[in-house]
Amino acid sequence: MISANTKHSVPFKGKRSQRLAALKRQISQIESYDSRVGDAEVVDHDVAGELPPLIGKTARRPALHELVANTYLDQPAVREFTLALIAFLMQGGSLSQKGHQGMVLWCQRRMDSAEFGNLYGPGLKALGLPPECFLIVTGNRDTDCLWAMEQGLASRSFLAVVGAVDHISLVASRRLSLAARAHDTFCFLLPIHQGQEPSAARTRWRIRSAPSTPDHLDRKSLGLPTWKLNLERSPTGRIGHWTVEWDHAAHHFHLSRRQSSTRRSRADQEDGDIIAFERAG
């Protein structure tokens, strides 16, 4: 509810259209929304060498963040990235800096458990997460999961609250956003089918899996988990895309080494550098 005592409050007098316009301006000021989002510049941060704001040196303050799969087949990649993000926040990000100790609430529908499976203990350990820190809630409908998420945020008992739902309305996302900010808890929303629908999430990320960099000791072994991240919405209007890897041993994200080597190779060719070859024969 908007208080009439805020510094942004305005007298709602006059015609209905005028009152509505004044209310929209007040909400925009309260949320510090940048009206230049439509003119935002898309930055290739793989070239700039910058990590995304969520996983940079200083993670964003707790809020509602929307993590969307690029395609339906990328749903497992979104879940894996979310788990790696929680591990980062617990070990090296905002949650560790605040000294939080607690659980993670993971909510999903029963049909999604059958489609994508449940959290797997050894897999959590491989990402650097203790399985005993997860409380899993399975609901029959989206409303069940959203209710559990809101209750989990209000309890202040969790480091982070995660919800995988099919669809979510603007009103429901607004309730989660307000609860996340009020109770200082990270909330990650994983909609199964989501395009450009309105949402109250602070940021919207579109995620898909990416080829990993082969291990330098064994070229045939699996590399580090790698994702392509597209930031589609942010409160500052700055958007961009990254390719990142997760190092579970160091609990840290870094830009893909595969992309870095590709950029160096292209830069050498553009600069006209001489490439040395071994003599044949």
N, C-alpha and C positions, 0 to 999 in steps of 0.2 A: 504494500500500500504506500502511496506517495504522501508524504507529510506536507501539510500546508506551511510548516515552519522552516522548510529548507530554503537555502539561499537562492535556489532557482525557481521558487514558487512564483506564480503570476496570478493575478486576479482573473478568474474565469468568468468574464462578463461578455455581453454582446451576443451575437448570433451563434448558432450551434457550430457552424463551420469555423468561426473565429476561435471559439473555445477549443475545438478539436485541434486546430493548428497550434494553439498555444500549448496544449498538453503534449503534443508531439515534440515541440521544441524543448519542453522541460525534460521529457524522458531522454531525449538525445543528449542534453547537457549532463544529466545525472550519470549516464552510462559512459560519458566521455567518448562518444562515437565520432569518428572522423568522417565528416561528410564528403571527403574526397576519395572514398573507397572506389567509386566508379572510375576514377582516373589513376588507380594504383598502377605502379610500375612492376612488371614481373621480372624478378631478378634470378639469374642462374647462380645459385650459391655454391654449386659444385665448382664453378670457375672462380667465384669470389673467395672460396675457402672458408666460409662461415657455416657454423652449425645452426640448426633450427633453434628458435627461441626456447622451445620446451626442453631441449636436451643440450643447450649450450652450457657455458660456465655457470650461469645463474638461471635456474628454472623460474618460470612464471609463478606468480602467487596462485594459491589454490582457487580453482574456478571450474566451470563445466567446459570440457573440450570434446569435440565431436570427431571421431575417427571413422572414416568411411572407406569401404573397399572400392577399388577402382572398377572391379567386376565381381560378379558373384563368386568366382573361383578364387578371388583374393581374400575371402573371409578368414581363412586360417592365418594368412600373413598379417592381417590386422590384429588378430588375437595375439599372435606371437610378439608383434611390435608393442602392443599394450603391456604385455608382461615384462618385456625388456625395459620399457619406460618406467614401470613401477619399481623394478629392481634398481634402476638408476636413481630414482627419487629416494628410495630407501637407503641406498648405500653412499651415494655421492651428490645428491641434489638437495632440494628444498626440505624433504622430510628428515634427512639425516642432520641438517643444520638446525632444525627445530627440536631435535632430540626425541622425536616420536618413537614409541614402541607400541606395536599393536598388530591388528589384523587387516586383511584386505577382503572386502565384500565383493563377491563375483555373482552377478545375477544373470540368468538366461532362461529362455523358454525351453520347455521339455522337448519340443520338436527340433529345436536347434541342437540340443544335446545328441539327438539321434542323427542329425545331419552332419555336424562338425565334431562331435565327440565332447568329452568332458576333460577338465584339466588333469594332466598326467604327472604324478609325483616326480619320476626321474627326469621328465622334460622340464619341470619347474627348477629342479636342482641344476640342470645344465645351463639354465639362464641366470643362475645365481640367486634363486628364490627358495626359501624354506617352505615346503608344502604345508606344514602345520600352521602357517600364518594365513591360510585361505579359508574363508567361510563361503560355501557355495549354496546359493538359493536357486531352486528350479521352480518356475511358475508355469501355469498352463496358458496364460495370456500375457499380452504386453502390460496390461494394467497391473497384474500381479507383480511383475518385475519392477515397474516404475514405483509402485507403492513401497516395495522392499528397499529400493534405492533411496527414496526420500526418508524413510525411517532410519536407514543406516547413516545417512548424512546427519540427521537430527541427533543421533545418539552420541556423536563425537567419539566413537569407539574405534574408528577405522582410519588407517593411513590413507586409503583411497577406496572409492566405490566405483565399480564397473558394471555397466548394464548393456547386454546385447538384446535388442528388441527389433521387431519388424518395422513398425512405424511409430513416430512420436509427434504429437501436435505441438504447436508453438506454445500453447498454455502449459503443457506438461514440461517442456524443456525450460520454460521460464521458472517454474516451481523448483526444478532441480538446480538451475543456475543460482537462484536466490538462496537456496539451502546450502549449496557448496560455499558460497561467499560468507554467509552468516556463521557457518560452523567451521570455517577454515579447513576444508577437506577437498582434496582433488576428486573430481568426478569425471569419468570417461564414459562417453556414450558411443555405443557401437551399433548403429542402425543397420539392419540387414538390407533393406531397400531404401536408399536415400539418394536423391539427386541434388536439386537446388532448392529444396523446400525451406521455408523460413524456420529459423531456429534461434534460441536465445544463447547458444553456446558462444563462449568467448572466441574460440578459434574452430575452424573446420579444416581437417586434414584428409586428403585423399591418398590412399596407400595402396601400393602393389609390391609384389615380390620382385627382386632383381637378381641377376647372376652374381654369385659371390666370387671373391678373389681366391684362387687356389692357394693352399698352404705352401709356404716356401720350402718346407722340409719334405713334403710329399705332394706333388702336383696332382695326384689322382684322388687325394682325400677331399672331404667336404670342407669348404671354407666357412668363414663367419657368416651368421645370418645377415642378409642385406635387404634393404627396402628402398623404394623410390617414394619420396614424400612430396606431395604438392599442397602447399598452404593456400587454400582458396578463400579464406575469410579470416580477418584479424581486426581488432579494434583500432589499430593504427592505419589500416588500409594497405600495409606492406604485405605483398604476397610473393611467392617464389617456389622453387623446387630444389630438392636435395636428393642425393643418394648416400645412405649412411649404413654403417656396419655396427654390430654390437659385439663388444669384447666382454664376455661374461666373467673372465678372470679378473679384469681391471674394473668391471662394472662401469664401463664408459662407452659412449658412442663416439665414432669418428667418421669422417667422410670416407667413402669407398676408395680403397687403394687402387682398385681396377679403374675407376674413373680418373684418379690422379695420374696413373701411368699413361692413360689414353690422352689426357690433356698435355702431358709433357711431350709425348710423341708428336702430337699435332703442332705444338709450339715449335719443336725443333724443325719440322718440315716447313712451317711458315717463315721461320727466321732464316732458312736456307743453310742450316748447320750441316756439316759434312758427317755422314754416318760411316763409321769404320766397319769394314767387313774382314773376316778372316781370309787369308790367301788360300785359294783352292789348290789341291795337288800336293 
